[in-house]
């Protein structure tokens, strides 16, 4: 079983987002300044915006041997 390029890209993108959010959480925990909910979400949004995540479109005419999960 394999994943199509579109789904494999989404799995990679999700991993990138989770790493960025974990790093932002670590920065908040190590910070001496207290943040309210709005500031915390703003930091999380900025962390995700800084990522370069391409959008992959599935190819309808692609032929793949074996089972492909989409």
Secondary structure by P-SEA (a helix, b strand, c coil): ccccaaaaaaaaaaaaaaaaaaaaaaaaaaccccccaaaaaaaaaaaaaacbbbbbbbbccccccccccc
